[in-house]
């Protein structure tokens, strides 16, 4: 389902406030970086995801991804319940939902809210 900017920011901030574990990928110009961690900041212009051992652990800055949301052109949300029936139970064991952010110049950031 396509989301407005405000709806997408609300979901990202919810994941931040709930310390939901996330993983995903950022693809720009044919280069893909995979990440896993927790959202540490959400503003109208920026999303920050940092690697961490867990929500109660101090954040180790081995990896920090900063996504410029001012370059976002669209947002799409998918829930695990929308997965095809034959894979739904397997998907739901690992993923709660997904937010795909389409960035200018053919970039994409896919973020998965993982199950705990």
Secondary structure, DSSP 8 states (H G I E B T S, - for coil): -EE-HHHHHHHHHHHHHTT-EEEEEEEETTEEEEEEEEEEEEETTEEEEE--S-TTS---TT-EEEEEGGGEEEEEEEEGGGS-TTTHHHHHHHEEEEEEEEETTTEEEEEEEE--
